Amino acid sequence: MTKVLVLSTSKRARGGIAAVLKLYEQSDVWKKYHCRWVSTHKDSSKLIKIWYLCKGMIEFLFLLPFYDIVHIHFSLAGSARRKYPFFRIAKKMGKKVIIHLHCGSQIDDIWNHTYQTMFEQCDCGILLSESLKSKIEEHIGKSDKLKVVYNPCPIVPNNTEYEKKNHILFSGTLYDGKGYKDLINAFARVAAKYPNWKIVFAGNGEVEQARALSEKLGISKQVLLLGWVSGEAKHKAFSEAKALCLPSYAEGFPMAVLDAWAYGLPVVTTPVGGVPDVAVDRENMLLFEPGDVDQLAVQLGRVINDEALRVRLSEESAKMAQNQFNLVSITNQVGDIYKQIVKTE
């Protein structure tokens, strides 16, 4: 009976890694391999972070002898640094170790000895895109142990239905890397032409800065700032929207896009992270280069003005969610990796 110890951030964390693991928890694979989630981090005060790390290490050391595989989820440099001691201990104990990297093109800027060692010594490295796999191989060389597994689309609740509104949704933390200012600036160029449309920001972060910028540009009445949403409030925001826009500068495989596909929303986004693996401009989504406010304004105009295009893109989004990014399909790929690395003993 193979058992898997999963190391990650807290279940209460806001962000992609926790969201992905909550989806994994719903799968048959999670049950089949008796997965146990050990939290090693929480985005809070320094004292709370130290407490979570210490508590996670104690739990990890107690459970490790009873588990066969350690599956470590991490992203940027701080996350890798926190997970490294767990990685070393698991290897010394003779456990199979999978590292699961949740970041994108920024890996070149943050690559260091910790990443190098973990990828060279792990039993399997899971990556979110083919482009990220290529970047890792530039550092460690070609490797059969590197696998691409996309993040899955969530399962949409069907308990409440909401009427569609003329909303373009942004979902995620508001900071420069997500390009929220680009969206406000681009929308300001078309807002007067489409007075019945609004952009809706569902996320925490630089909310007051976003409010100030929309007021400066004279579009505050067409900008809704919801703050962080989850549960029914998130379901309502996605259900009411007619499109999603994510102007990110770097991603692994963005959960906002996966959420949009699950809700059958047309997607306007940048070709970063895993998006280029599947994106075809004007066929299954609308693309623009990061920071290109002019082109973003054009794409916003298209998705607002062309209902037939929205319908076609909605259909393509639904296909993505039902097929390639289906939760069962994705988690089965992870289950196959568990099975394969245990067989290599």
C-alpha positions in Angstrom: 0.0 0.0 0.0 1.8 3.1 -1.3 1.4 6.2 0.9 2.3 9.8 -0.1 3.2 12.6 2.2 2.4 16.0 0.5 4.3 19.1 1.6 2.9 22.5 0.8 1.6 25.8 2.1 -1.4 26.0 4.4 -4.8 24.9 3.2 -6.0 28.4 4.2 -3.4 30.1 2.0 -4.5 32.3 -0.8 -2.9 31.4 -4.1 -2.5 28.7 -6.7 -0.7 26.0 -4.9 -3.3 25.6 -2.1 -6.0 25.9 -4.8 -4.5 23.0 -6.8 -4.0 20.8 -3.8 -7.6 21.3 -2.7 -8.6 20.0 -6.1 -6.3 17.0 -5.7 -7.9 16.2 -2.4 -11.2 15.6 -4.2 -9.7 12.9 -6.4 -9.7 9.2 -6.2 -5.9 9.3 -6.6 -5.6 11.2 -3.4 -7.6 8.5 -1.6 -5.9 5.6 -3.4 -2.4 6.7 -2.3 -3.5 7.7 1.2 -2.1 11.2 0.7 -1.5 13.3 3.8 -1.1 17.1 3.5 1.5 18.6 5.8 1.5 22.5 5.9 4.9 24.1 6.2 4.0 27.7 5.6 1.4 30.4 6.0 1.5 33.9 4.6 1.4 35.8 7.8 3.7 37.5 10.3 7.2 36.3 10.8 6.4 34.6 14.0 3.5 32.7 12.5 5.7 31.6 9.6 8.3 30.2 12.0 5.6 28.4 14.0 4.1 26.8 10.8 7.6 25.7 9.7 8.5 24.2 13.0 5.1 22.5 13.4 5.3 21.2 9.9 8.8 19.8 10.5 7.7 18.0 13.7 4.7 16.4 11.9 6.9 15.5 8.9 9.5 13.8 11.1 6.8 11.8 12.9 5.0 10.7 9.8 8.0 10.1 7.4 8.8 6.5 8.5 5.3 5.4 7.5 5.3 6.9 4.0 6.9 5.8 0.7 6.8 9.0 -1.4 7.3 12.7 -0.4 5.6 15.1 -2.9 7.0 18.6 -2.3 5.1 21.6 -3.8 7.0 24.9 -4.0 7.5 27.9 -6.2 9.8 30.9 -5.8 13.1 31.1 -4.0 11.8 31.5 -0.4 9.5 28.5 -0.9 12.3 26.4 -2.2 14.6 27.4 0.7 11.9 26.4 3.2 11.4 23.0 1.5 15.0 22.1 1.1 15.6 20.7 4.6 12.5 18.5 4.2 14.0 17.3 0.8 17.3 16.5 2.3 15.8 14.5 5.2 13.5 12.5 2.9 16.4 11.6 0.6 18.6 10.5 3.6 15.7 8.3 4.8 15.6 6.6 1.4 12.2 7.9 0.4 11.1 8.6 -3.2 10.9 12.4 -3.6 8.8 14.3 -6.2 9.3 18.0 -6.5 6.5 20.0 -8.0 7.4 23.5 -9.2 4.6 26.1 -9.4 6.2 29.0 -11.2 7.0 30.0 -14.8 9.5 32.0 -16.8 10.9 33.8 -13.7 12.8 30.6 -12.9 15.8 31.9 -14.8 16.0 34.9 -12.5 15.8 33.0 -9.3 17.7 29.8 -10.2 20.3 28.9 -7.5 22.1 26.0 -5.8 18.9 24.9 -4.0 16.9 24.4 -7.2 20.0 22.8 -8.9 20.4 20.2 -6.1 16.7 19.4 -5.8 16.2 18.9 -9.5 19.4 16.8 -9.9 18.7 14.5 -6.9 14.9 14.2 -7.0 13.2 11.0 -8.3 10.8 13.1 -10.4 10.3 16.8 -11.1 6.8 17.9 -12.1 6.5 21.1 -14.1 3.5 23.1 -15.2 4.4 23.7 -18.9 6.7 22.5 -21.7 8.4 25.9 -21.7 9.3 25.5 -18.0 10.6 22.0 -18.7 12.9 23.4 -21.4 14.2 26.1 -19.0 15.0 23.5 -16.3 16.8 21.3 -18.8 19.0 24.3 -19.7 20.2 24.1 -16.1 20.4 20.4 -15.4 20.5 18.8 -18.9 18.0 16.6 -20.6 16.2 14.4 -18.1 13.6 11.7 -18.4 12.5 12.3 -14.8 11.1 15.7 -15.7 7.3 15.5 -16.3 4.8 18.1 -17.5 1.5 17.9 -15.6 -0.9 20.9 -16.0 -3.0 22.2 -13.2 -6.6 21.0 -13.4 -9.8 23.0 -13.8 -12.0 23.1 -10.7 -15.4 21.6 -10.5 -18.0 24.3 -10.7 -20.7 24.3 -8.1 -24.2 24.1 -9.5 -26.3 25.0 -6.4 -26.9 28.7 -7.4 -27.3 30.3 -10.8 -26.6 34.0 -11.5 -27.6 36.2 -14.3 -24.9 37.2 -16.7 -23.7 40.9 -16.5 -21.5 43.0 -18.8 -18.5 42.2 -16.6 -14.9 41.5 -17.5 -13.4 39.7 -14.5 -9.8 39.9 -13.1 -9.1 37.2 -10.5 -5.9 37.2 -8.4 -3.8 39.2 -6.2 -3.4 42.9 -7.3 0.3 43.6 -7.8 2.4 44.7 -10.7 3.3 41.2 -11.8 -0.4 40.4 -12.5 -0.7 43.5 -14.7 -3.8 44.9 -13.0 -2.7 48.5 -13.9 -2.4 47.5 -17.5 -6.0 46.3 -17.4 -7.2 49.6 -15.9 -5.3 51.7 -18.4 -6.4 49.6 -21.3 -10.1 49.6 -20.2 -9.9 53.4 -19.8 -9.3 53.7 -23.6 -12.5 51.9 -24.5 -14.7 52.6 -21.4 -16.5 55.6 -22.9 -17.5 53.6 -26.0 -19.0 50.8 -23.8 -20.6 52.6 -20.8 -22.6 49.6 -19.8 -19.5 47.4 -19.3 -17.4 47.1 -16.1 -14.2 45.5 -15.1 -14.4 43.6 -11.8 -11.4 42.9 -9.7 -11.7 39.8 -7.4 -8.5 39.8 -5.3 -6.6 41.3 -2.5 -3.3 43.3 -2.7 -3.1 46.8 -4.1 -6.8 47.5 -4.0 -6.5 51.1 -2.9 -4.0 51.8 -5.6 -6.3 50.3 -8.2 -9.1 52.5 -6.9 -7.0 55.6 -7.1 -5.9 54.8 -10.7 -9.5 54.2 -11.8 -10.5 57.5 -10.3 -7.6 59.3 -11.9 -8.6 58.0 -15.3 -12.3 58.8 -14.8 -13.6 55.3 -14.9 -14.3 54.6 -11.2 -18.0 54.0 -11.9 -17.0 51.2 -14.3 -14.6 49.5 -11.9 -15.7 47.1 -9.2 -13.2 46.1 -6.5 -14.5 43.1 -4.6 -11.4 42.3 -2.6 -10.5 38.6 -2.0 -13.4 36.3 -2.7 -13.9 32.6 -2.1 -16.8 30.1 -1.9 -20.1 31.5 -3.0 -18.8 35.0 -3.6 -16.2 33.6 -6.1 -18.8 31.5 -7.8 -21.0 34.6 -8.2 -18.2 36.7 -9.6 -17.3 34.0 -12.2 -20.9 33.2 -13.0 -21.9 36.8 -13.7 -18.8 37.6 -15.8 -18.9 37.4 -19.6 -15.1 37.2 -19.9 -11.9 37.0 -17.9 -8.8 39.1 -18.4 -5.4 38.2 -16.8 -2.6 40.5 -18.0 0.2 38.7 -16.1 3.9 39.1 -16.7 4.8 35.6 -15.4 2.8 32.5 -14.4 3.2 28.8 -13.9 -0.2 27.8 -15.2 -2.6 30.5 -14.0 -5.5 29.2 -11.8 -7.6 32.2 -12.9 -7.5 30.9 -16.5 -8.4 27.4 -15.3 -11.3 28.8 -13.3 -12.5 30.7 -16.4 -12.4 27.6 -18.5 -14.4 25.7 -15.9 -17.1 28.4 -16.1 -16.9 28.5 -19.9 -15.6 32.1 -20.0 -13.7 33.6 -22.9 -10.2 34.4 -21.8 -8.0 37.4 -22.6 -4.5 36.9 -21.4 -0.8 37.0 -22.0 1.3 34.1 -23.5 3.2 33.3 -20.4 3.9 30.2 -18.3 1.9 27.2 -19.7 -0.5 29.3 -21.7 1.5 29.1 -25.0 1.3 25.3 -24.8 -2.4 25.4 -25.7 -3.2 29.0 -26.8 -4.2 30.0 -30.3 -5.1 33.6 -30.6 -8.7 34.2 -31.7 -9.3 30.5 -31.8 -9.5 29.5 -28.1 -8.5 32.8 -26.4 -7.4 36.3 -27.1 -3.7 37.1 -26.5 -1.5 40.1 -26.1 2.1 40.6 -25.0 2.7 41.5 -21.3 2.7 45.3 -20.8 1.2 46.0 -24.3 -1.7 48.3 -23.2 -2.6 49.3 -26.8 -3.1 45.6 -27.8 -4.9 44.8 -24.6 -7.4 47.7 -25.4 -7.9 46.2 -28.8 -8.6 42.7 -27.4 -11.0 44.1 -24.8 -12.9 45.9 -27.6 -13.1 42.6 -29.5 -14.5 40.6 -26.6 -17.0 43.3 -25.7 -18.2 44.1 -29.1 -18.3 40.7 -30.8 -20.9 38.4 -29.2 -20.3 35.6 -31.8 -16.6 35.6 -30.8 -17.5 35.4 -27.1 -19.7 32.4 -27.8 -17.0 30.6 -29.8 -14.4 31.3 -27.2 -16.7 30.2 -24.5 -17.2 26.9 -26.2 -13.5 26.4 -26.6 -13.0 27.2 -22.9 -15.6 24.5 -21.9 -13.7 22.0 -24.1 -10.5 22.7 -22.3 -12.1 22.2 -18.9 -13.8 19.0 -20.0 -10.9 17.4 -21.8 -7.2 18.2 -21.5 -7.6 20.0 -18.1 -10.2 17.7 -16.6 -9.5 17.0 -12.9 -9.7 13.2 -13.3 -7.3 13.2 -16.2 -4.8 15.4 -14.5 -4.8 13.6 -11.2 -4.6 10.2 -13.0 -1.3 11.5 -14.5 0.0 12.2 -11.0 -1.2 8.8 -9.9 0.8 7.2 -12.8 3.9 9.0 -11.6 3.4 7.7 -8.1 3.1 4.2 -9.5 6.1 4.5 -11.8 8.6 5.8 -9.2 7.7 3.1 -6.7 8.3 0.5 -9.3 11.8 1.8 -9.9 12.9 0.4 -6.5 
